[in-house]
Amino acid sequence: MTPLVWYLEADILPEDRNEARKIKNRAARYSISQEKLYRRSFSGPYLRCVTPREAARILVELHDGDCGSHS
């Protein structure tokens, strides 16, 4: 887990005051719902944050799956 997730889930901040301030500022743009991290977008919908491994799986699924011939 990252310090941002720690802060959102359990209100735990790093000892470093500058790093803690940065995390608090970034946390205003994020939320956790059903154990998944989302970022608030300017256009309205929440954007799901994924790990690099999940992103690679999503791309493979898009290119090789049902949408493969359209992308």
Secondary structure, DSSP 8 states (H G I E B T S, - for coil): --HHHHHHHH----S-HHHHHHHHHHHTTEEEETTEEEEE-TTSSEEE---HHHHHHHHHHHHHSTTGGG-
